[in-house]
Amino acid sequence: MPKSISYGHFAPGRLLMTAGVAAAISESQILNVLRRHLSCDWGEVSKGDKALNDQALKHGGRLVSAYRSNGRKFLIITEEDRSATTIMLAEDY
């Protein structure tokens, strides 16, 4: 994982990823969707989940994005206190 990344609308905290996502998805793809997540592009989540993320961004709460790459669904989750962001395959959740 890169040591620095430009922040969008919030700081990601410590960046983590599971071994599964590291093996299944390229670093460039991960960086691309991480930038999308930090810019509040929540990816493939429902309208309700998008609204929950927007609310959590303003008032505090966990942020969850979903994306696909190489036929695999993966999630990016930023903790409520913004201390960490974890990237994982959906089946690892």
N, C-alpha and C positions, 0 to 999 in steps of 0.2 A: 504494500500500500504506500502511496506517496507520503512524504513527510509533511507536505503542505498542499492545500487546495484553496482556491478562492471561495469565499463564502457568498451565498446568495442572500437570502432573507434571514438566515439564522446560522449560528456556528454549530458544526456537527459534534463537537467534543471529540473524544477519542474514537478513532476509526477502527472498526473490527470487521472481520469476515470469517465465515465458516470455511473449513477445508473443502466442503462440497462446492461452494460457489467459486472458490479459487481454482478448482480443477475444471469446472464446467464453463466458465465465462472469462473471456480475455480481460486483461487489465484495462485496455482502452475502452472496452464496452462498459466496464465497471465505472471508470472515471466519467464517462458520458452520462450514465444514469445517475451517478452521485451528484453531478452538477445539476441535472434536472430536478432531483429531489431537493437540493438546497435552494433551487429557484421556485419551489412550490408547484412544480409539475409532478403531480402525484401518480402519474402513469395510469395503469389499468386497474383503478379502484372504482367502486360504485359512486354514484352522485352523493349518496348518503355519507360514504367514507371520505369523499372529498370535502364535504361540508364539515365533518368532524375534524379533519386535519386543519382546515381554515380556522375553525373555532379554537383548536388547540394551539395554533400558532399565535393567536391574539391573546388567549387567556391562560395558556399553559396546558400541557397535555402531551401525550406521546404522538409522534408523527409516523405514519406508515404509508409507504409507496409500494407499488407492485409493477414489475416490468417483465418482459420476456426477451430471451436471447437464446439462440440455438435450440429453440423449441422448449426451453426450460423456463418456468416461472420463478422469479426470485423477488425477495422483499428487501426493502431498506427501512429500518426502524430507528428513529431517533428518540431517545429516552425523554421523559417528561421534563427532567431537569437539564436537558441538553448536554449531559456529561459524556454521552457516548452515542455513536451511530453504528449499527450492526447491519451487514449485508449478508443475506443467507438465502439458500434455496427455499422455496415454499415448503417443500417436504421436511426441511430441517426445523420448521417453526413449531 
